[in-house]
Amino acid sequence: MRPYNQETLDKVLKFVNKYYQEHHSSPTINEVAAGVGVARSTTHRYIQVLSERGLIDYDRGIMSAPQSAKMKTAYVSAPLVGSIRCGSPEEEEEAIEEYVSLPVSMFGKGDFYILRAKGDSMVDAGIDEDDLLVIERNCPALEGDIVVALDEDNQNTLKRFRGFDEDEECFILEYENEARYPDKVIKVKGFQVQGVARHVIKAL
C-alpha cells in the first residue's frame, strides 16, 4: 500500500469518532473527505488503513466507529428550552433553542431537558445566573429536591421543595440565598412538578 501521512490518518479517525458522538451514526466517505479536507480516494485509502488496524470497522463500504468509542459515547438528547426564574414565580413560554447530547456516563439515563437559570435565589445551592440546569421530567419530587414548580397561577420557578406544612395546609418552596433572602419561602396550596434538577452545567 502507498505511504500515508500519520497526521491525516489521525484527523480521519478523529472526524469519524466525533461524527459518531454527535450523530450516533457513522459518516459516509464523502462526509469524511469534506470534513478532513482531502480527496475521496485518499479518504477511502485511509479508512482502509484504520480498518486494518482495527480502529474502525469498515467492510463492503459500510463504516462504523470502533467498539471502544461506542461504549464511551452513549448519549441522551435533551432540548434546551429557555430560562427558569430563580426568584419570584413568573410565566415562561417554552421554546426549543437547540438539542444537547448528554453523555450517559456523566448524567445517567432519563427524560431530560435543559433550562438556563435566571436570578439569584438559588446561589447557596450552587446555581448562578446563566447556569444550565439539567432537569429530569416525569419523576416524583422528594422533600429536599430542587424542583421546577408550576403554581396555581400558571407561573413557574425553581426552588427547594420542603414538603407540606400540615398546620398551614400548604406546600413550602424555599429560596437558597440566605444572605439576600433570609428564611424566605413561597407557600402554595398546590403546584405541579415540571421536573427535578439533577445537574448544573457551568462556564469556567
C-alpha positions, 0 to 999 in steps of 0.5 A, spaced: 500 500 500 502 507 498 505 511 504 500 515 508 501 521 512 500 519 520 497 526 521 491 525 516 490 518 518 489 521 525 484 527 523 480 521 519 479 517 525 478 523 529 472 526 524 469 519 524 469 518 532 466 525 533 461 524 527 459 518 531 458 522 538 454 527 535 450 523 530 450 516 533 451 514 526 457 513 522 459 518 516 459 516 509 466 517 505 464 523 502 462 526 509 469 524 511 473 527 505 469 534 506 470 534 513 478 532 513 479 536 507 482 531 502 480 527 496 475 521 496 480 516 494 485 518 499 479 518 504 477 511 502 485 509 502 485 511 509 479 508 512 482 502 509 488 503 513 484 504 520 480 498 518 486 494 518 488 496 524 482 495 527 480 502 529 474 502 525 470 497 522 469 498 515 467 492 510 463 492 503 463 500 504 459 500 510 463 504 516 462 504 523 466 507 529 470 502 533 467 498 539 471 502 544 468 509 542 461 506 542 461 504 549 464 511 551 459 515 547 452 513 549 448 519 549 441 522 551 438 528 547 435 533 551 432 540 548 434 546 551 428 550 552 429 557 555 430 560 562 427 558 569 426 564 574 430 563 580 426 568 584 419 570 584 414 565 580 413 568 573 410 565 566 415 562 561 413 560 554 417 554 552 421 554 546 426 549 543 433 553 542 437 547 540 438 539 542 444 537 547 447 530 547 448 528 554 453 523 555 450 517 559 456 516 563 456 523 566 448 524 567 445 517 567 439 515 563 432 519 563 427 524 560 431 530 560 431 537 558 435 543 559 433 550 562 438 556 563 437 559 570 435 566 571 436 570 578 439 569 584 435 565 589 438 559 588 446 561 589 447 557 596 445 551 592 450 552 587 446 555 581 448 562 578 445 566 573 446 563 566 447 556 569 444 550 565 440 546 569 439 539 567 432 537 569 429 530 569 421 530 567 416 525 569 419 523 576 416 524 583 419 530 587 422 528 594 422 533 600 429 536 599 429 536 591 430 542 587 424 542 583 421 546 577 414 548 580 408 550 576 403 554 581 396 555 581 397 561 577 400 558 571 407 561 573 413 557 574 420 557 578 425 553 581 426 552 588 427 547 594 421 543 595 420 542 603 414 538 603 407 540 606 406 544 612 400 540 615 398 546 620 398 551 614 395 546 609 400 548 604 406 546 600 413 550 602 418 552 596 424 555 599 429 560 596 437 558 597 440 565 598 440 566 605 444 572 605 439 576 600 433 572 602 433 570 609 428 564 611 424 566 605 419 561 602 413 561 597 407 557 600 402 554 595 396 550 596 398 546 590 403 546 584 405 541 579 412 538 578 415 540 571 421 536 573 427 535 578 434 538 577 439 533 577 445 537 574 448 544 573 452 545 567 457 551 568 462 556 564 469 556 567 
